[in-house]
Structures are given as structure tokens and as C-alpha cells.
Amino acid sequence: MTRVIKFGVIGCGLMGREFASAAARWLHLNDTKARPEIVAVCDLNPDLTGWFSDNVPSVTQVTDDYKALLANPDVDAVYCAVPHNLHAQMYPDILAAGKHLFGEKPFGIDAAANATITDAIHVHPDLIVRCSSEMPYFPGAQKVIDFVRQGHVGEVIEVEAAFLHSSDLNPGKPINWKRMVDVNGAYGCMGDLGMHVLHVPLRLGGRPARVAAALVNRFPTRPDGKGNVVPCETWDNATITGYMDDGWPLVLKTWRIGPGHSNTWSLRVLGTTGSAEFATANPRQWRYMRYKGGAQVWQVEDLGFQTLFPALTGGIFEFGFPDALQQMWAAYLDEIAGGDAGGFHCVTPAEATDHHAILTAALKAGVDRTVETVAYG
Ligand SMILES: NC(=O)c1ccc[n+]([C@@H]2O[C@H](COP(=O)([O-])OP(=O)(O)OC[C@H]3O[C@@H](n4cnc5c(N)ncnc54)[C@H](O)[C@@H]3O)[C@@H](O)[C@H]2O)c1
């Protein structure tokens, strides 16, 4: 029997509706232990909650007061997808209401906010709490992860993880909350994209002991969309270089201005006996090289729909962003139902906290132009 997990959604913007779409086509997945049903939604914007009323027949509660949603006894779990300045207030309230929590990154606007969330999690060890990060569910990313786990890499030469956006190359793009320090946070692009690039390195044991960071704010002003030009104080781009205690380097790029890249997530692992890489710019293929002396030959494999959670799509067909998102949700639902998340669980609160420690050190290193030791908890 497939268990039904009844969800409330707080924040019905871009990501809230992506979840609704993934839930609506759950029949795409074969034999999952649990499936989501969205029964309650909350947003301050009635157009967005109206979209849910129009498109999600299972919704029975629509509210602009998240505490009313949390008081709903029908809600088992909450997906909270709100701006960063609200995480530290809402996530503990969700847990206090006894609901499982799937929270959006960065899991608090800064390290102090993340500590508030962590304290609340410790009070509710019975609840399943995970943080969103979907890109590693691409089949090509899983191939790179398996390649490392199978020990093909040898001694690591370098790991690079990047997330490159490009729309902010247009200086005429109006400012939004992701470019405002008080709503997005002082991390800037690192808070927005850092969890995406750190999910896999942290999972594979890559915790840098020290970091440096090159930070860029190429366009310090932007139009506000109402005819004015206002300060744009958040960092556009960050290139973080980290160094492990045992000597290998980690390079992380969180760029809002990567010319030509609409949404490229990439992972590259270079080693003495094996190397592998994947980028969503070329979503069907991964590349790898095995080296035992002699010729150094990269191989390219075309992947189809080879997923952690089997789906009805034929194995030769292409995989895309909505599929990665649905696979991530399947991993979370599987854990709630007692499964092992298909062998690759979503970001844990401990991983989110480590990522805050790295970003906090990187921000200081970038502003002061120093190398900082990362203060893990
Ligand atoms: N996993 C990903 O790939 C990904 C992508 C984009 C954003 N995000 C994250 O998702 C979160 C939301 O980002 P988004 O792009 O969906 O933003 P968004 O602006 O599209 O949506 C946020 C919604 O929160 C609502 N909101 C604000 N205050 C509220 C309140 N007090 N009560 C109820 N609703 C309220 C807003 O009205 C808005 O509709 C952020 O943490 C962001 O970092 C994740």
C-alpha cells in the first residue's frame, strides 16, 4: 500500500508550484512507498493561492496565515518555500506544530538563523527534516557520485562544483528579493546557490578546513521596476577555493552572472586514477576517464531515464529539471515512509549547518581578502 502524506505548502511562488507539479504527476513513478497530497496552502499573494485552488483539487485550506495552516490537523508535513529572512521564524514553528519539514535552502539567512533552526530540530528528533537540493538527482550526477564511491578516483587532484546563472548580466534586470541583503542575506549569491554546490562534496566527505573567496559585485545598482535606480548590495558571483586537511582542493562557483548559462549545475572530480564530470548544460551525457598509465582517453556515455526511483518513462528518453525535482521529492517521501531514499537522501540539517560554516568563512575571507579556517560545530 502506498502511504499518503498530506502536505501543507507555505510559500506558493516559483518553488511551491514546482512541488505541486511534481506531486500532480506522481503516477509517473513506479511503486513508491509514499505519495504527497497537498491539502493546505498559504501565501500572502491571493493570485498564487488561487492558482492552487484552480489546479490542485485536493486543497481544502487556503490561507494567508501560516499559523492557521500549522493548526490544521490534516497536515502531516510542510514544504516551506519562502524568502530567506523568514526561515528561522517559520521552520521552528512548523516543527513545534508536529509537522515533518521539507525546507528550502539556505536553511536560515545566516549561521545564527541556522542555529535557531537546529535547536528546534533537536527538540523534535521524531520529525523528518530535510533541505531542498535537486540537481544531484540527475542521472549523470549520480554516475559521477557512484564513480567516486566505487573508488575509481585514486588520490583526488581537485573537485569543482558550480552553479551558474546568467540573467543578471543584463544591468536592466529589475532588482528582486534575491538581490536584497535584508531578505536574501549577506551571503548574496552564496546563500542562494551554495547548498546546490555543496550537497555532493559534503556527502562525499569533502569538508574544507580553510577557504578563500573571490567575490564580485559587478552591478552595484539596479532598476527597481518603478522607474528608480536602487543599490544592489548582494554579491553577484563567488568563487570559493577550499583546502582539505589532507591536502586536496575544492573549488565552488556560485555565480549569478555566468555569461550564457541559464541554469548550469556542474560537478567535476579529477583524480590520479580516474576522473568524471557532469553538467546540466548537457543533461544526457556524463564523461569519465580511467587511467592506468598509457593513453588518457575521456569516454562519453549517453544516459537516458535511469533514475534512483524507477519511472514509467522509457529508459532511452531524456531527463530534465522537473524530473530531478520529482526524484528529490521521492527521496524525501521514501524516508518519511521508512525507506533509504533510494540510496541518496536529501540534504540533512547537519549538512546544511556545515554549508553555513563554509559560507560564513567564505564571506569573511572574501570581504577581508584573507584565508579563513572554517568553524564547524
Ligand atoms: N531548490 C531550488 O532549486 C530553488 C530554486 C529557487 C528558489 N529556491 C528557494 O526557495 C525559497 C523560495 O524561493 P522562490 O524562488 O520560490 O521565491 P518566490 O518569491 O517565488 O516565492 C516565495 C513566496 O513566499 C511568499 N511569502 C512571503 N512571505 C510570506 C508569509 N509571511 N507567509 C506566506 N507566504 C509568504 C511570497 O508571497 C512568495 O509567493 C527560497 O528559500 C529560495 O532560496 C530554491
The ligand as an SDF file (V2000), in Angstrom:
LIG
                    3D

 44 48  0  0  0  0  0  0  0  0999 V2000
   15.7040   24.3070   -4.8660 N   0  0  0  0  0  0  0  0  0  0  0  0
   15.7790   25.2080   -5.8200 C   0  0  0  0  0  0  0  0  0  0  0  0
   16.2060   24.9300   -6.9480 O   0  0  0  0  0  0  0  0  0  0  0  0
   15.3120   26.6070   -5.5560 C   0  0  0  0  0  0  0  0  0  0  0  0
   15.0860   27.4920   -6.6320 C   0  0  0  0  0  0  0  0  0  0  0  0
   14.6260   28.7710   -6.3380 C   0  0  0  0  0  0  0  0  0  0  0  0
   14.4180   29.1470   -5.0230 C   0  0  0  0  0  0  0  0  0  0  0  0
   14.6600   28.2640   -4.0200 N   0  0  0  0  0  0  0  0  0  0  0  0
   14.4390   28.6410   -2.5870 C   0  0  0  0  0  0  0  0  0  0  0  0
   13.0290   28.5760   -2.3460 O   0  0  0  0  0  0  0  0  0  0  0  0
   12.6660   29.5880   -1.4100 C   0  0  0  0  0  0  0  0  0  0  0  0
   11.6010   30.4470   -2.0760 C   0  0  0  0  0  0  0  0  0  0  0  0
   12.1130   30.9270   -3.2990 O   0  0  0  0  0  0  0  0  0  0  0  0
   11.1640   31.1630   -4.5600 P   0  0  0  0  0  0  0  0  0  0  0  0
   12.0670   31.3570   -5.7370 O   0  0  0  0  0  0  0  0  0  0  0  0
   10.0870   30.1270   -4.6240 O   0  0  0  0  0  0  0  0  0  0  0  0
   10.5820   32.5840   -4.1450 O   0  0  0  0  0  0  0  0  0  0  0  0
    9.2350   33.2890   -4.6140 P   0  0  0  0  0  0  0  0  0  0  0  0
    9.4350   34.7450   -4.3260 O   0  0  0  0  0  0  0  0  0  0  0  0
    8.8450   32.8680   -5.9980 O   0  0  0  0  0  0  0  0  0  0  0  0
    8.1720   32.6690   -3.5990 O   0  0  0  0  0  0  0  0  0  0  0  0
    8.1870   32.9520   -2.2270 C   0  0  0  0  0  0  0  0  0  0  0  0
    6.7350   33.1090   -1.7900 C   0  0  0  0  0  0  0  0  0  0  0  0
    6.7000   33.2990   -0.3700 O   0  0  0  0  0  0  0  0  0  0  0  0
    5.5770   34.1100   -0.1350 C   0  0  0  0  0  0  0  0  0  0  0  0
    5.6330   34.6930    1.2140 N   0  0  0  0  0  0  0  0  0  0  0  0
    6.3960   35.7000    1.6450 C   0  0  0  0  0  0  0  0  0  0  0  0
    6.1280   35.9560    2.9380 N   0  0  0  0  0  0  0  0  0  0  0  0
    5.1770   35.0760    3.3280 C   0  0  0  0  0  0  0  0  0  0  0  0
    4.4780   34.8290    4.5400 C   0  0  0  0  0  0  0  0  0  0  0  0
    4.6940   35.5690    5.6530 N   0  0  0  0  0  0  0  0  0  0  0  0
    3.5370   33.8560    4.5790 N   0  0  0  0  0  0  0  0  0  0  0  0
    3.2920   33.1160    3.4650 C   0  0  0  0  0  0  0  0  0  0  0  0
    3.9250   33.2950    2.2820 N   0  0  0  0  0  0  0  0  0  0  0  0
    4.8460   34.2640    2.2160 C   0  0  0  0  0  0  0  0  0  0  0  0
    5.6430   35.1630   -1.2270 C   0  0  0  0  0  0  0  0  0  0  0  0
    4.3950   35.8260   -1.4030 O   0  0  0  0  0  0  0  0  0  0  0  0
    6.0520   34.3270   -2.4250 C   0  0  0  0  0  0  0  0  0  0  0  0
    4.9510   33.9050   -3.2040 O   0  0  0  0  0  0  0  0  0  0  0  0
   13.9560   30.3160   -1.0330 C   0  0  0  0  0  0  0  0  0  0  0  0
   14.4770   29.7590    0.1360 O   0  0  0  0  0  0  0  0  0  0  0  0
   14.8750   30.0340   -2.2150 C   0  0  0  0  0  0  0  0  0  0  0  0
   16.2630   30.0650   -1.8840 O   0  0  0  0  0  0  0  0  0  0  0  0
   15.0890   27.0050   -4.2720 C   0  0  0  0  0  0  0  0  0  0  0  0
  1  2  1  0
  2  3  2  0
  2  4  1  0
  4  5  1  0
  4 44  2  0
  5  6  2  0
  6  7  1  0
  7  8  2  0
  8  9  1  0
  8 44  1  0
  9 10  1  0
  9 42  1  0
 10 11  1  0
 11 12  1  0
 11 40  1  0
 12 13  1  0
 13 14  1  0
 14 15  2  0
 14 16  1  0
 14 17  1  0
 17 18  1  0
 18 19  2  0
 18 20  1  0
 18 21  1  0
 21 22  1  0
 22 23  1  0
 23 24  1  0
 23 38  1  0
 24 25  1  0
 25 26  1  0
 25 36  1  0
 26 27  1  0
 26 35  1  0
 27 28  2  0
 28 29  1  0
 29 30  1  0
 29 35  2  0
 30 31  1  0
 30 32  2  0
 32 33  1  0
 33 34  2  0
 34 35  1  0
 36 37  1  0
 36 38  1  0
 38 39  1  0
 40 41  1  0
 40 42  1  0
 42 43  1  0
M  CHG  2   8   1  16  -1
M  END
$$$$
